[in-house]
Amino acid sequence: MEQVKKSENKNIVLSCLKGALISVCVSLICILVFAFFIKLTNMSETLIKPINQVIKVLSILIGVLFVTKKDKQKGLIKGLVIGFLYTILAFVVFSILNGQFKFDVTILIDLVFGLLTGAICGVIGVNVKK
């Protein structure tokens, strides 16, 4: 019985990691398209931050939906884990692309935002009908 539980937990962690990686890939693609769009237009600086937040939410949602589409259990937990992993992975990837790691209160705010978004998306994901 304990062996089955460990195997199940390992599968949950691996699927959440896969979901977080999918979310980061979606973010990279969306940010690239958005940067190209900014280059072509004279978009106001005040719009960049809200659009980045929308990209984060959509990215987490896609990752969570990918994980919860087959297994409609533990959506809240899976969403929290994906939101957490996404925030950490996105921070590392975008810090590398930016050329500097900057630890400040923003990363904590992003972590809370990622956890809340993941939790909400997880609950939605397990309740979405095919």
N, C-alpha and C positions, 0 to 999 in steps of 0.2 A: 504494500500500500504506500509506504513512504517513497519507494523507488518511482512509482507512478506519479506521485505529487512532485518530486524533483524534476522528472522528465517534463511534466506539464508546465512547471514554472520556467524551465529552460526554454521551452517552445514559445511561451509568452514573451520572454525577454528577447529572443531572437526575432520574433515577428514584430515586436515594437521597435527594435533596432532597424529592421528593414523599413518599417513605416517612417521612422525618423529620417533615414537616408533618402527615401522617396521625397519626403517633405523638403529636405535641403536641396535636392536636385530641382524640384519645382520652384523653389525660391531663387536658385541661381538662374534658371531660365527666365523667370518673370523679371528679376532685377536687370538682367541683360537686355530684355525687350524694353523695359521701362527706361533704362539708361539711354538706349538708342532713341526712344521717343522724346526724351528730354533734350537730346542733342538736336533733334529736328525741329523742336518747337521752343517757344519762349515761355515755358511753364513757370509759374510762380513758385518760389522757394517754399512757400507755406504749404503747398500741396504734397511735397515730397514725403514728409514724415507720415501723414495719414495714409498715403498710398502704400508706403512700406509696411505699415501695420496691417492693411488689407491683404497684402501679399503674404505676410506671416500667417494670418488667420486662414487664408485659402490653402496655403502650403500644409499647415497642420491638419486642416480638414481633409485634404486629399490623402495624406499619410494615414490618418485614423480610419477613414473610410476603406482604404485598401486593406488594413488589418482586420477590421470588424465585418467586412462583407461576408466572409465565410463562417467565422466563429462569432456568434452574436451573444457572447458572454463577457462579463467583466469590462464593459465599455469604459466605465469611469477610471478604472485602474490603468487600462491600456492607454486611454487618452492622456492621463497624467504622465505616464512614462514616456509616451511619444512627445508630448509637449516639453518635458524636461530634456530629453535627449536631443530633440530638435534645437532647443535654445542653446545648449552647449555646443553641438556640432556646428550650428550656424555661426555662433560667436567665433569658433576656431577657424572655420573656413573664411569668413569675411575679414577676420583679423589678418590672416595670412595674405589674402588678396589686397588688403589695405597696407600691409607692411609693418603693422604695429599691433601689439596687444595692449589694450587700454582697459584696466579694471577700475570701474567706478560704480556709482549707484545705478547707472543705466543698465548694467548687466543684471542686477538684482530685480529691477523693474521688468526687464525682458523675461527673466525667469518666472516671475509671478504671472506675467501676461501669458507666457507659454503654457504654464501649468493650468491656469484657468481656461484658456482656449482649448487645450487638449482635453480637459475634463468635460467641458460642454460638448465638444465634438465627439468624444467617446460615447456620451449618453445618446447623442443624436445618432451616431453610427450604428449602435446596436438596435435602435428602434426604427431605422429606415427599412421599409419593405423593399424587396427586390424589384 
